[in-house]
């Protein structure tokens, strides 16, 4: 039941956070010579205005619904990969904690790092398809050259052209990002929940868990964000048929030379705006499903006595796609 709750909670997190992720990717990979967007808010505005076809227009109050299509480009890929990523993170993190024996902050970091490293096998191709779909038709209401029909078609076309190496483009940067990123996430969440002092009969138990998860997500992104910028650029490279970078080092050199060190903060605002609600939504969904399945009288366990059986399982589900 914990695994099912985590999957549903992760799906809810994807639905809440994907628009922010689309904005983040657009800001990270846009040309410095001819930038399309002035900032996070302008990027949101532009995507809604330029890249959404209004299929059904009732009145001016219906305008909010038309934002969905443009901002949710590429959502199929993270949704499809979510179950597999959760399975990997759940199994590896839980087994690693059992092998380590004690529920300590350092062990939480090591178990999270192990889970983050192994789930890259699914995460990297998933994010490649997501990035390519998000970049497709940039600035166009209706793209005249639609390369990919959906996420699966995107991966199939990349495989046919470039083989397995093409499908795993950005694997090294994904590994560098996910390994310490998941470690920091589990460590931060463990420290936060212990500091907040959760009690079984605390009426603010769930808000405390949500706050801890949101802040842990922010800490995780801040720790590895520069690597994410390089990963996005490498995975978006070649969309127009021309490869700009020969590798990770070349991407870093060119990015710093043309845009300075501030290039590593591109899209950071939308990422942090996304991190908190995504993790809060995930935790709320997971907690409610677990409480319903196990009975309200059981409730969440004491954070100070958190064993891998419940507390760690919630942590395992908290951030399967937000890194």
LOLUMMI-137971 format. One record per residue (C-alpha): x, y, z; residue in three letters. Coordinates in pm, 1 decimal, always signed. Layout:
BEGIN
{{X Y Z} ALA}
...
//
This chain:
BEGIN
{{+0.0 +0.0 +0.0} UNK}
{{+292.5 +234.1 +70.4} UNK}
{{+415.9 +185.2 -286.0} UNK}
{{+71.4 +256.4 -433.5} UNK}
{{+34.2 +566.6 -215.1} UNK}
{{+376.4 +688.6 -323.5} UNK}
{{+292.8 +643.5 -691.9} UNK}
{{-34.0 +835.3 -658.8} UNK}
{{+135.0 +1103.8 -451.9} UNK}
{{+414.3 +1134.2 -706.7} UNK}
{{+160.4 +1166.0 -989.3} UNK}
{{-12.4 +1446.6 -799.5} UNK}
{{+324.3 +1617.1 -758.8} UNK}
{{+393.4 +1594.0 -1131.8} UNK}
{{+55.8 +1749.7 -1215.8} UNK}
{{+122.6 +2040.9 -980.7} UNK}
{{+486.4 +2099.2 -1073.7} UNK}
{{+511.8 +2031.7 -1448.1} UNK}
{{+423.9 +2387.3 -1562.4} UNK}
{{+711.1 +2521.5 -1351.0} UNK}
{{+941.2 +2256.5 -1499.3} UNK}
{{+849.4 +2363.7 -1853.3} UNK}
{{+938.6 +2723.8 -1768.2} UNK}
{{+1264.9 +2611.2 -1605.2} UNK}
{{+1377.1 +2417.8 -1912.2} UNK}
{{+1286.6 +2702.5 -2149.9} UNK}
{{+1489.1 +2952.5 -1945.2} UNK}
{{+1785.1 +2716.2 -1910.9} UNK}
{{+1829.4 +2646.8 -2281.9} UNK}
{{+1720.0 +2970.2 -2451.6} UNK}
{{+1976.2 +3151.3 -2666.2} UNK}
{{+2168.4 +3431.2 -2495.3} UNK}
{{+2197.1 +3619.8 -2825.2} UNK}
{{+1822.9 +3613.1 -2898.9} UNK}
{{+1644.0 +3541.2 -2570.9} UNK}
{{+1271.4 +3479.3 -2599.9} UNK}
{{+1194.6 +3536.8 -2232.2} UNK}
{{+1290.3 +3814.4 -1989.8} UNK}
{{+1224.4 +3609.3 -1678.7} UNK}
{{+1003.1 +3352.5 -1507.4} UNK}
{{+677.4 +3549.2 -1519.7} UNK}
{{+732.6 +3658.4 -1880.5} UNK}
{{+801.7 +3298.0 -1978.1} UNK}
{{+474.6 +3184.5 -1818.1} UNK}
{{+287.8 +3460.6 -1999.7} UNK}
{{+447.3 +3386.5 -2334.8} UNK}
{{+377.8 +3012.2 -2324.4} UNK}
{{+13.5 +3068.7 -2233.0} UNK}
{{-33.9 +3336.9 -2497.7} UNK}
{{+168.4 +3189.6 -2784.9} UNK}
{{+156.9 +2812.2 -2759.4} UNK}
{{-196.4 +2721.3 -2666.8} UNK}
{{-476.2 +2659.3 -2911.6} UNK}
{{-813.0 +2754.9 -2766.9} UNK}
{{-1040.0 +2460.9 -2849.1} UNK}
{{-1339.7 +2568.7 -2646.0} UNK}
{{-1397.9 +2929.1 -2547.1} UNK}
{{-1703.4 +3008.0 -2339.0} UNK}
{{-1634.2 +3343.0 -2178.6} UNK}
{{-1350.4 +3554.2 -2044.9} UNK}
{{-1361.1 +3358.2 -1719.3} UNK}
{{-1256.9 +3045.3 -1908.7} UNK}
{{-914.9 +3184.4 -2000.5} UNK}
{{-742.9 +3005.8 -1712.0} UNK}
{{-803.1 +2664.8 -1867.7} UNK}
{{-620.7 +2743.2 -2189.7} UNK}
{{-288.0 +2757.9 -2003.1} UNK}
{{-287.5 +2382.9 -1957.0} UNK}
{{-184.6 +2273.5 -2304.7} UNK}
{{+125.0 +2490.2 -2346.0} UNK}
{{+257.4 +2452.5 -1992.7} UNK}
{{+200.3 +2076.3 -1981.8} UNK}
{{+407.7 +1990.6 -2287.8} UNK}
{{+605.0 +1672.0 -2231.1} UNK}
{{+412.0 +1558.8 -1923.1} UNK}
{{+356.6 +1212.7 -2071.0} UNK}
{{+719.1 +1114.7 -2019.5} UNK}
{{+745.2 +1182.9 -1642.1} UNK}
{{+400.8 +1029.3 -1589.7} UNK}
{{+504.8 +708.7 -1767.5} UNK}
{{+838.0 +684.8 -1588.7} UNK}
{{+696.4 +765.9 -1247.3} UNK}
{{+593.8 +412.2 -1148.1} UNK}
{{+928.8 +262.2 -1247.9} UNK}
{{+1124.8 +535.5 -1071.2} UNK}
{{+917.4 +491.9 -754.9} UNK}
{{+973.9 +117.1 -762.2} UNK}
{{+1349.8 +163.3 -789.6} UNK}
{{+1369.9 +435.0 -524.1} UNK}
{{+1140.3 +243.7 -287.2} UNK}
{{+1329.5 -84.9 -318.0} UNK}
{{+1684.4 +50.4 -311.3} UNK}
{{+1631.1 +302.2 -31.0} UNK}
{{+1446.7 +52.9 +189.7} UNK}
{{+1693.5 -230.8 +135.4} UNK}
{{+1990.7 +1.5 +186.8} UNK}
{{+1847.7 +124.8 +517.6} UNK}
{{+1797.7 -234.8 +631.6} UNK}
{{+2155.4 -319.9 +536.6} UNK}
{{+2292.1 -14.5 +718.7} UNK}
{{+2092.8 -111.9 +1026.1} UNK}
{{+2041.5 +224.8 +1197.0} UNK}
{{+1809.2 +512.1 +1104.9} UNK}
{{+2061.6 +797.4 +1127.1} UNK}
{{+2091.6 +1114.1 +913.6} UNK}
{{+2411.7 +987.5 +750.3} UNK}
{{+2251.7 +654.6 +664.4} UNK}
{{+1954.8 +840.1 +518.5} UNK}
{{+2196.6 +1031.0 +294.3} UNK}
{{+2375.4 +714.9 +181.7} UNK}
{{+2051.6 +525.5 +117.0} UNK}
{{+1907.9 +819.0 -74.8} UNK}
{{+2225.2 +856.1 -281.4} UNK}
{{+2215.6 +486.5 -372.2} UNK}
{{+1850.7 +512.5 -476.5} UNK}
{{+1919.8 +826.6 -678.6} UNK}
{{+2208.1 +666.6 -865.3} UNK}
{{+2023.1 +350.2 -965.6} UNK}
{{+1700.8 +520.0 -1077.0} UNK}
{{+1897.6 +720.7 -1335.6} UNK}
{{+1849.0 +425.6 -1573.3} UNK}
{{+1484.2 +530.3 -1608.4} UNK}
{{+1516.2 +898.0 -1518.9} UNK}
{{+1762.9 +995.7 -1793.7} UNK}
{{+1563.8 +875.7 -2100.0} UNK}
{{+1243.7 +1004.5 -1940.1} UNK}
{{+1387.6 +1353.6 -1893.1} UNK}
{{+1539.3 +1349.7 -2241.1} UNK}
{{+1194.2 +1292.8 -2392.8} UNK}
{{+1041.2 +1550.3 -2158.4} UNK}
{{+1298.2 +1813.9 -2252.2} UNK}
{{+1261.4 +1751.9 -2627.2} UNK}
{{+881.9 +1770.3 -2602.8} UNK}
{{+899.3 +2089.6 -2395.1} UNK}
{{+1125.5 +2255.9 -2651.8} UNK}
{{+909.5 +2151.9 -2947.8} UNK}
{{+720.4 +2440.7 -3104.4} UNK}
{{+880.0 +2707.0 -2884.6} UNK}
{{+702.4 +3037.0 -2943.4} UNK}
{{+450.5 +2888.0 -3187.9} UNK}
{{+77.7 +2850.0 -3132.0} UNK}
{{+63.9 +2564.6 -3379.1} UNK}
{{+396.4 +2417.8 -3483.5} UNK}
{{+438.2 +2371.7 -3858.2} UNK}
{{+718.7 +2118.7 -3802.2} UNK}
{{+608.9 +1886.6 -3525.8} UNK}
{{+893.9 +1637.4 -3488.4} UNK}
{{+744.6 +1418.8 -3216.9} UNK}
{{+385.3 +1300.9 -3165.4} UNK}
{{+439.7 +1207.9 -2801.4} UNK}
{{+708.4 +1101.2 -2554.7} UNK}
{{+728.9 +740.4 -2678.5} UNK}
{{+754.0 +856.0 -3038.7} UNK}
{{+1029.2 +1096.7 -2934.2} UNK}
{{+1238.9 +820.1 -2774.8} UNK}
{{+1176.5 +586.5 -3069.8} UNK}
{{+1294.4 +846.2 -3321.1} UNK}
{{+1603.5 +927.2 -3115.6} UNK}
{{+1684.2 +555.6 -3088.2} UNK}
{{+1645.1 +504.4 -3463.6} UNK}
{{+1881.6 +793.7 -3536.0} UNK}
{{+2139.1 +762.0 -3258.3} UNK}
{{+2090.3 +423.1 -3091.5} UNK}
{{+2119.6 +361.4 -2717.1} UNK}
{{+2379.7 +634.6 -2680.0} UNK}
{{+2129.1 +889.9 -2807.3} UNK}
{{+1851.0 +768.9 -2575.9} UNK}
{{+2091.9 +798.3 -2280.3} UNK}
{{+2217.7 +1145.0 -2372.1} UNK}
{{+2295.3 +1331.5 -2049.3} UNK}
{{+2333.5 +1014.1 -1839.4} UNK}
{{+2657.2 +1128.6 -1671.5} UNK}
{{+2514.3 +1467.5 -1571.4} UNK}
{{+2193.1 +1297.9 -1454.7} UNK}
{{+2400.4 +1064.2 -1236.5} UNK}
{{+2602.6 +1356.1 -1095.5} UNK}
{{+2279.5 +1540.5 -1017.3} UNK}
{{+2064.2 +1258.0 -882.9} UNK}
{{+2316.3 +1081.8 -657.5} UNK}
{{+2393.8 +1371.2 -418.9} UNK}
{{+2051.6 +1528.3 -484.5} UNK}
{{+1856.2 +1235.0 -342.4} UNK}
{{+2108.5 +1204.1 -60.3} UNK}
{{+2059.3 +1568.2 +38.3} UNK}
{{+1683.4 +1530.3 +8.7} UNK}
{{+1656.3 +1235.1 +248.0} UNK}
{{+1910.0 +1391.4 +484.9} UNK}
{{+1729.1 +1727.6 +490.8} UNK}
{{+1388.9 +1565.1 +539.9} UNK}
{{+1520.1 +1350.0 +824.1} UNK}
{{+1678.1 +1648.1 +1000.5} UNK}
{{+1365.7 +1862.8 +951.2} UNK}
{{+1122.0 +1604.8 +1086.5} UNK}
{{+1341.8 +1537.5 +1389.1} UNK}
{{+1376.6 +1911.6 +1457.2} UNK}
{{+1002.4 +1978.0 +1425.9} UNK}
{{+930.1 +1709.2 +1686.6} UNK}
{{+630.2 +1527.9 +1541.4} UNK}
{{+403.3 +1352.3 +1790.8} UNK}
{{+130.3 +1096.2 +1706.2} UNK}
{{-142.4 +1310.9 +1863.4} UNK}
{{-12.7 +1640.4 +1722.0} UNK}
{{-292.7 +1814.8 +1532.0} UNK}
{{-26.6 +1979.1 +1312.7} UNK}
{{+144.1 +1651.5 +1218.4} UNK}
{{+55.1 +1667.0 +847.1} UNK}
{{+143.5 +2038.5 +803.1} UNK}
{{+479.9 +1964.4 +966.4} UNK}
{{+544.4 +1675.5 +726.6} UNK}
{{+444.8 +1892.8 +431.0} UNK}
{{+671.8 +2175.1 +542.9} UNK}
{{+961.6 +1935.8 +597.9} UNK}
{{+914.3 +1780.3 +254.6} UNK}
{{+889.0 +2115.8 +78.3} UNK}
{{+1200.4 +2254.7 +243.0} UNK}
{{+1392.1 +1933.3 +180.1} UNK}
{{+1302.4 +1958.8 -188.2} UNK}
{{+1434.6 +2315.2 -202.9} UNK}
{{+1758.3 +2212.1 -28.8} UNK}
{{+1802.4 +1924.2 -271.8} UNK}
{{+1761.8 +2144.2 -580.7} UNK}
{{+1995.5 +2413.7 -448.8} UNK}
{{+2267.9 +2153.1 -391.4} UNK}
{{+2276.6 +2029.7 -752.5} UNK}
{{+2114.6 +2299.8 -965.9} UNK}
{{+2423.3 +2398.9 -1172.0} UNK}
{{+2451.1 +2037.7 -1289.8} UNK}
{{+2084.3 +2043.2 -1391.1} UNK}
{{+2146.7 +2344.1 -1617.0} UNK}
{{+2421.9 +2157.3 -1803.0} UNK}
{{+2206.2 +1842.4 -1824.0} UNK}
{{+1917.1 +2035.6 -1978.2} UNK}
{{+2144.5 +2198.5 -2234.4} UNK}
{{+2301.8 +1869.2 -2336.8} UNK}
{{+1963.8 +1698.8 -2370.9} UNK}
{{+1817.0 +1988.1 -2570.1} UNK}
{{+2125.2 +2008.1 -2792.7} UNK}
{{+2061.3 +1898.2 -3149.5} UNK}
{{+1687.2 +1970.4 -3148.9} UNK}
{{+1727.3 +2189.5 -3457.8} UNK}
{{+1957.9 +1940.3 -3626.2} UNK}
{{+2283.2 +2110.8 -3518.3} UNK}
{{+2487.1 +1992.6 -3218.2} UNK}
{{+2642.1 +2282.6 -3030.7} UNK}
{{+2830.7 +2091.7 -2760.8} UNK}
{{+3080.0 +1806.2 -2790.1} UNK}
{{+3048.6 +1702.3 -2424.9} UNK}
{{+3003.4 +1812.3 -2064.2} UNK}
{{+3327.6 +2011.1 -2037.3} UNK}
{{+3263.8 +2186.0 -2370.0} UNK}
{{+2909.7 +2276.8 -2259.8} UNK}
{{+3041.6 +2423.2 -1933.3} UNK}
{{+3314.4 +2621.3 -2114.7} UNK}
{{+3084.0 +2763.3 -2379.9} UNK}
{{+2811.7 +2850.3 -2129.4} UNK}
{{+3051.1 +3036.4 -1895.8} UNK}
{{+3228.4 +3213.5 -2181.7} UNK}
{{+2907.6 +3343.8 -2337.7} UNK}
{{+2689.0 +3404.8 -2030.0} UNK}
{{+2915.6 +3414.5 -1725.7} UNK}
{{+2874.2 +3215.8 -1405.3} UNK}
{{+2517.0 +3340.3 -1362.8} UNK}
{{+2422.2 +3088.8 -1632.0} UNK}
{{+2406.1 +2829.0 -1355.1} UNK}
{{+2108.4 +3011.5 -1199.4} UNK}
{{+1899.7 +3009.9 -1519.6} UNK}
{{+1545.5 +2901.1 -1431.4} UNK}
{{+1622.3 +2873.9 -1059.2} UNK}
{{+1322.5 +3085.6 -956.0} UNK}
{{+1068.4 +2861.9 -1128.9} UNK}
{{+1248.0 +2553.8 -994.9} UNK}
{{+1223.8 +2670.0 -633.1} UNK}
{{+862.9 +2780.6 -686.2} UNK}
{{+795.9 +2428.5 -812.5} UNK}
{{+993.9 +2240.7 -546.7} UNK}
{{+782.9 +2331.3 -244.9} UNK}
{{+429.0 +2267.0 -377.0} UNK}
{{+538.1 +1948.6 -557.4} UNK}
{{+676.7 +1795.2 -239.8} UNK}
{{+390.4 +1932.0 -29.7} UNK}
{{+134.2 +1779.7 -268.6} UNK}
{{+318.6 +1448.3 -276.9} UNK}
{{+337.1 +1425.5 +101.2} UNK}
{{-27.7 +1523.0 +150.9} UNK}
{{-146.0 +1257.3 -94.4} UNK}
{{+79.9 +983.7 +43.0} UNK}
{{-13.5 +1060.2 +405.4} UNK}
{{-390.0 +1067.8 +340.6} UNK}
{{-385.0 +740.3 +144.4} UNK}
{{-176.9 +564.3 +410.6} UNK}
{{-400.4 +691.7 +691.9} UNK}
{{-710.7 +575.5 +505.0} UNK}
{{-563.0 +233.1 +427.1} UNK}
{{-423.5 +163.4 +773.0} UNK}
{{-696.9 +330.7 +971.2} UNK}
{{-704.1 +682.2 +1110.1} UNK}
{{-640.6 +550.1 +1460.3} UNK}
{{-294.5 +427.4 +1355.3} UNK}
{{-190.0 +758.9 +1199.9} UNK}
{{+165.9 +867.9 +1120.5} UNK}
{{+436.1 +735.5 +1349.6} UNK}
{{+637.5 +947.1 +1589.9} UNK}
{{+910.1 +1126.3 +1397.2} UNK}
{{+1155.8 +1079.5 +1680.7} UNK}
{{+1105.1 +701.7 +1665.2} UNK}
{{+1083.9 +685.7 +1286.3} UNK}
{{+1175.9 +339.9 +1164.4} UNK}
{{+1222.1 +239.0 +800.2} UNK}
{{+878.3 +69.9 +800.6} UNK}
{{+670.0 +388.4 +774.6} UNK}
{{+862.0 +712.8 +803.3} UNK}
{{+1132.6 +608.8 +560.4} UNK}
{{+874.6 +475.3 +316.7} UNK}
{{+708.1 +815.4 +300.8} UNK}
{{+1045.8 +975.2 +239.3} UNK}
{{+1111.4 +727.0 -38.5} UNK}
{{+806.3 +846.4 -228.9} UNK}
{{+852.0 +1214.9 -176.2} UNK}
{{+1055.3 +1324.3 -480.9} UNK}
{{+1062.9 +1072.0 -756.6} UNK}
{{+1060.1 +1344.8 -1054.0} UNK}
{{+1139.4 +1689.6 -891.6} UNK}
{{+1521.1 +1668.6 -925.5} UNK}
//
